[in-house]
């Protein structure tokens, strides 16, 4: 058993596991954004990733709780952490998972704005492009 303290090797196995996890997370994010339940096969794919790691909780020598992630193989680390982070997001506020308002963008984001009205994955990227397009359209129409 490997612990999270070990740096996972960046090899083909790590990349393959990350790509499979990304596919499942993209489908889950799209379902969440539409307020739909995820397809059983998609949930099963994420659960398969999660099955390769676990959080071991112990009481430390200082009397405080400690947590350590244990992985079947270090190569599962990045994929497992991505899947685990997804669980934290949907447990907190699944309604805050949204697609970027830029139709050409494939990204989803977790809206942490105070009023929950964020539209872009990145204001510096997609948001700025949209503002520039609106500005250009106004000037061209004037």
URWOJO-V410254 format. One record per backbone hydrogen bond with DSSP energy under -0.5 kcal/mol. NH is the residue of the N-H (numbers start at 1). CO is the residue of the C=O. Records with the same first field share a line. If there is no record, write none. Layout:
BEGIN
NH = CO + CO
END
This chain:
BEGIN
2 = 71
4 = 69
6 = 3
11 = 9
15 = 11
16 = 12
17 = 13
18 = 14
19 = 15
20 = 16
21 = 17
22 = 18
23 = 19
24 = 20
25 = 21
26 = 22
27 = 23
28 = 24
29 = 25
30 = 26
31 = 27
32 = 28
33 = 29
34 = 30
35 = 32
36 = 31
42 = 39
43 = 39
44 = 40
45 = 41
46 = 42
47 = 43
48 = 44
49 = 45
50 = 46
51 = 47
52 = 49
53 = 50
54 = 70
56 = 54 + 68
57 = 55
58 = 66
60 = 58 + 64
63 = 60
66 = 58
68 = 56
70 = 54
71 = 2
72 = 52
76 = 73
77 = 74
80 = 76
81 = 77
82 = 78
83 = 79
84 = 80
85 = 81
86 = 82
87 = 83
88 = 84
89 = 85
90 = 86
91 = 87
92 = 88
93 = 89
94 = 90
96 = 93
97 = 94
98 = 96 + 109
100 = 107
101 = 119
103 = 101
105 = 102
109 = 98
111 = 96 + 109
112 = 110
116 = 113
127 = 122
128 = 123
129 = 125
130 = 126
131 = 127
132 = 128
133 = 129
134 = 130
135 = 131
136 = 132
137 = 133
138 = 134
139 = 135
140 = 136
141 = 137
142 = 138
END
